[in-house]
Amino acid sequence: MERKIAGVAALMGMTAIILGAFGAHALKKYLSIDQLASFETGVKYQMYHALFLMFVGMNSLIGEKAKKTIFRLIIFGVIFFSGSIYLLSTKPLSGIDFSHIGFITPIGGALLIAGWGVLFWNLRKPGR
């Protein structure tokens, strides 16, 4: 499981850098300051959670069951949170109104919070 988590973390980190560069250079011409700031928020949270997953994958204080739970929560959290922000903020470029999926952004945020909560709960157990 550790290799899988670390591999996904590396992929998430790599794509966050690619998307960040894309936003800073290519999207600058097409999006407003607010839309770029939103896009950047998605990139930041993706990168934060790539690093978080790397920490989880390489940490021996966290049990296997907790690692699997955290992994799933963070993956879906990033897809829902950052993914929806990417789609919502690039409407001028795609021409597609994704406002009907805006409700999944806070669901993604809640999944990310839950992932941190599982880490906290697991680390506070005696004997770890």
Secondary structure in CASP SS format (residue, H / E / C, confidence):
PFRMAT SS
TARGET T0000
AUTHOR 0000-0000-0000
METHOD secondary structure of the structure
MODEL  1
M C 1.00
E H 1.00
R H 1.00
K H 1.00
I H 1.00
A H 1.00
G H 1.00
V H 1.00
A H 1.00
A H 1.00
L H 1.00
M H 1.00
G H 1.00
M H 1.00
T H 1.00
A H 1.00
I H 1.00
I H 1.00
L H 1.00
G H 1.00
A H 1.00
F H 1.00
G H 1.00
A H 1.00
H H 1.00
A C 1.00
L H 1.00
K H 1.00
K H 1.00
Y C 1.00
L C 1.00
S C 1.00
I H 1.00
D H 1.00
Q H 1.00
L H 1.00
A H 1.00
S H 1.00
F H 1.00
E H 1.00
T H 1.00
G H 1.00
V H 1.00
K H 1.00
Y H 1.00
Q H 1.00
M H 1.00
Y H 1.00
H H 1.00
A H 1.00
L H 1.00
F H 1.00
L H 1.00
M H 1.00
F H 1.00
V H 1.00
G H 1.00
M C 1.00
N C 1.00
S C 1.00
L C 1.00
I C 1.00
G C 1.00
E H 1.00
K H 1.00
A H 1.00
K H 1.00
K H 1.00
T H 1.00
I H 1.00
F H 1.00
R H 1.00
L H 1.00
I H 1.00
I H 1.00
F H 1.00
G H 1.00
V H 1.00
I H 1.00
F H 1.00
F H 1.00
S H 1.00
G H 1.00
S H 1.00
I H 1.00
Y H 1.00
L H 1.00
L H 1.00
S H 1.00
T C 1.00
K H 1.00
P H 1.00
L H 1.00
S H 1.00
G C 1.00
I C 1.00
D C 1.00
F C 1.00
S H 1.00
H H 1.00
I H 1.00
G C 1.00
F C 1.00
I H 1.00
T H 1.00
P H 1.00
I H 1.00
G H 1.00
G H 1.00
A H 1.00
L H 1.00
L H 1.00
I H 1.00
A H 1.00
G H 1.00
W H 1.00
G H 1.00
V H 1.00
L H 1.00
F H 1.00
W H 1.00
N H 1.00
L H 1.00
R C 1.00
K C 1.00
P C 1.00
G C 1.00
R C 1.00
END
